Amino acid sequence: MTSERAVLAFAGIMVILSVILTNYVHPGFMWLTIFVGANLFQSAFTGFCPAGKIFQKLGFKSSEGSCC
């Protein structure tokens, strides 16, 4: 798995988890959903993805021509 796919999987899991936590635990968890979405949005324009850098340091390989 490439770091880009790992970032997408991680973002998806975080969004699903935050929606579940918002629904069953506390409405304040909606900020986690907003944070993940904002991070994905800025990554689309800047090409900088903190999660991508972390996954690369964990040993995931980057695909050619990627932003992360």
Residue pairs with C-beta under 8 A, 6 or more apart in sequence:
1 9
1 60
2 60
2 61
2 62
2 63
2 66
3 52
3 55
3 56
3 60
3 61
3 62
3 66
3 68
4 52
4 62
4 63
4 66
4 67
4 68
6 55
6 60
7 49
7 51
7 52
7 55
7 68
10 51
10 55
11 36
11 39
11 40
11 51
14 32
14 36
15 33
15 36
15 37
17 32
18 29
18 30
18 32
18 33
18 36
19 33
21 29
21 32
22 28
22 29
22 30
22 33
39 49
39 50
39 51
42 48
43 49
43 52
43 67
43 68
47 67
48 67
49 67
49 68
51 68
52 62
52 66
52 67
52 68
53 68
55 68
56 62
56 68
62 68
